[in-house]
Amino acid sequence: MIYYLVEKMTLHKGYRNKTRKRHRKNVREKGLRSIDKYLMEYEVGNKVDLITDPSHQKRGMPHRRYHGLTGTISGTRGRCYEVEVKLGKSMKKLFVGKEHLRLNKGS
């Protein structure tokens, strides 16, 4: 009998690993969003939801662990916004582009 040595592929731990379903768009939502999303301005103290837009990776795309969380805008830095998010017992400050933000409907 002949046994072949089978090596497993290495597991890469990149920035966007395990995001296949999280960063998937609906068929009718593919492509860039409307211009209204990019012209929207947020004020300090607004409650926003972090919803990553996979069609924009360059400016301020948050890590996958923050997708779907709600935070408060604490300031601006360049073209991005400073968002404070509670993760566990600690508060994290993220720099997120406006295309990855959405106003929270509950507030």
ZAPAFI-463932 format. One record per residue (C-alpha): residue number from 1; residue in three letters; x, y, z. Coordinates in steps of 0.2 Angstrom, whole numbers, plus 5000, padded with zeros to 4 digits. Layout:
BEGIN
<nr NUM	rest ALA	u X	v Y	w Z>
...
This chain:
BEGIN
<nr 1	rest MET	u 5000	v 5000	w 5000>
<nr 2	rest ILE	u 5006	v 5017	w 4996>
<nr 3	rest TYR	u 5001	v 5032	w 5008>
<nr 4	rest TYR	u 5003	v 5049	w 5002>
<nr 5	rest LEU	u 5008	v 5063	w 5014>
<nr 6	rest VAL	u 4995	v 5076	w 5014>
<nr 7	rest GLU	u 4999	v 5093	w 5020>
<nr 8	rest LYS	u 4986	v 5105	w 5026>
<nr 9	rest MET	u 4985	v 5122	w 5019>
<nr 10	rest THR	u 4991	v 5136	w 5031>
<nr 11	rest LEU	u 4978	v 5146	w 5040>
<nr 12	rest HIS	u 4980	v 5164	w 5036>
<nr 13	rest LYS	u 4975	v 5177	w 5049>
<nr 14	rest GLY	u 4972	v 5192	w 5037>
<nr 15	rest TYR	u 4962	v 5208	w 5042>
<nr 16	rest ARG	u 4947	v 5202	w 5032>
<nr 17	rest ASN	u 4947	v 5183	w 5036>
<nr 18	rest LYS	u 4931	v 5175	w 5040>
<nr 19	rest THR	u 4920	v 5189	w 5032>
<nr 20	rest ARG	u 4913	v 5180	w 5017>
<nr 21	rest LYS	u 4895	v 5181	w 5023>
<nr 22	rest ARG	u 4897	v 5197	w 5034>
<nr 23	rest HIS	u 4903	v 5208	w 5019>
<nr 24	rest ARG	u 4891	v 5200	w 5006>
<nr 25	rest LYS	u 4880	v 5212	w 4997>
<nr 26	rest ASN	u 4862	v 5208	w 4991>
<nr 27	rest VAL	u 4861	v 5206	w 4972>
<nr 28	rest ARG	u 4851	v 5222	w 4970>
<nr 29	rest GLU	u 4863	v 5232	w 4981>
<nr 30	rest LYS	u 4879	v 5228	w 4972>
<nr 31	rest GLY	u 4891	v 5242	w 4966>
<nr 32	rest LEU	u 4892	v 5259	w 4974>
<nr 33	rest ARG	u 4879	v 5267	w 4984>
<nr 34	rest SER	u 4869	v 5283	w 4980>
<nr 35	rest ILE	u 4878	v 5300	w 4982>
<nr 36	rest ASP	u 4866	v 5304	w 4997>
<nr 37	rest LYS	u 4876	v 5292	w 5008>
<nr 38	rest TYR	u 4893	v 5302	w 5005>
<nr 39	rest LEU	u 4885	v 5319	w 5007>
<nr 40	rest MET	u 4877	v 5315	w 5024>
<nr 41	rest GLU	u 4886	v 5324	w 5039>
<nr 42	rest TYR	u 4886	v 5318	w 5056>
<nr 43	rest GLU	u 4887	v 5328	w 5072>
<nr 44	rest VAL	u 4896	v 5325	w 5088>
<nr 45	rest GLY	u 4885	v 5315	w 5100>
<nr 46	rest ASN	u 4875	v 5306	w 5086>
<nr 47	rest LYS	u 4872	v 5287	w 5089>
<nr 48	rest VAL	u 4877	v 5277	w 5074>
<nr 49	rest ASP	u 4878	v 5259	w 5068>
<nr 50	rest LEU	u 4894	v 5252	w 5061>
<nr 51	rest ILE	u 4889	v 5243	w 5045>
<nr 52	rest THR	u 4904	v 5240	w 5034>
<nr 53	rest ASP	u 4902	v 5243	w 5016>
<nr 54	rest PRO	u 4913	v 5230	w 5006>
<nr 55	rest SER	u 4914	v 5241	w 4991>
<nr 56	rest HIS	u 4924	v 5253	w 5000>
<nr 57	rest GLN	u 4940	v 5247	w 5008>
<nr 58	rest LYS	u 4952	v 5262	w 5007>
<nr 59	rest ARG	u 4945	v 5274	w 5020>
<nr 60	rest GLY	u 4941	v 5269	w 5038>
<nr 61	rest MET	u 4934	v 5252	w 5036>
<nr 62	rest PRO	u 4932	v 5245	w 5054>
<nr 63	rest HIS	u 4938	v 5227	w 5059>
<nr 64	rest ARG	u 4925	v 5213	w 5057>
<nr 65	rest ARG	u 4922	v 5212	w 5076>
<nr 66	rest TYR	u 4914	v 5229	w 5076>
<nr 67	rest HIS	u 4901	v 5226	w 5062>
<nr 68	rest GLY	u 4884	v 5229	w 5068>
<nr 69	rest LEU	u 4889	v 5238	w 5084>
<nr 70	rest THR	u 4882	v 5254	w 5090>
<nr 71	rest GLY	u 4893	v 5269	w 5095>
<nr 72	rest THR	u 4893	v 5287	w 5098>
<nr 73	rest ILE	u 4902	v 5300	w 5087>
<nr 74	rest SER	u 4915	v 5309	w 5098>
<nr 75	rest GLY	u 4924	v 5320	w 5084>
<nr 76	rest THR	u 4931	v 5320	w 5067>
<nr 77	rest ARG	u 4949	v 5316	w 5061>
<nr 78	rest GLY	u 4952	v 5321	w 5043>
<nr 79	rest ARG	u 4938	v 5314	w 5032>
<nr 80	rest CYS	u 4934	v 5301	w 5045>
<nr 81	rest TYR	u 4924	v 5301	w 5061>
<nr 82	rest GLU	u 4929	v 5296	w 5079>
<nr 83	rest VAL	u 4917	v 5283	w 5085>
<nr 84	rest GLU	u 4917	v 5276	w 5103>
<nr 85	rest VAL	u 4911	v 5259	w 5104>
<nr 86	rest LYS	u 4908	v 5248	w 5120>
<nr 87	rest LEU	u 4916	v 5231	w 5117>
<nr 88	rest GLY	u 4915	v 5220	w 5133>
<nr 89	rest LYS	u 4920	v 5230	w 5148>
<nr 90	rest SER	u 4931	v 5243	w 5138>
<nr 91	rest MET	u 4927	v 5257	w 5127>
<nr 92	rest LYS	u 4936	v 5257	w 5110>
<nr 93	rest LYS	u 4939	v 5273	w 5099>
<nr 94	rest LEU	u 4938	v 5269	w 5081>
<nr 95	rest PHE	u 4941	v 5280	w 5066>
<nr 96	rest VAL	u 4928	v 5276	w 5053>
<nr 97	rest GLY	u 4923	v 5283	w 5036>
<nr 98	rest LYS	u 4906	v 5289	w 5033>
<nr 99	rest GLU	u 4902	v 5276	w 5021>
<nr 100	rest HIS	u 4903	v 5263	w 5035>
<nr 101	rest LEU	u 4891	v 5273	w 5046>
<nr 102	rest ARG	u 4872	v 5273	w 5048>
<nr 103	rest LEU	u 4861	v 5283	w 5060>
<nr 104	rest ASN	u 4854	v 5273	w 5073>
<nr 105	rest LYS	u 4835	v 5272	w 5072>
<nr 106	rest GLY	u 4832	v 5270	w 5090>
<nr 107	rest SER	u 4839	v 5287	w 5095>
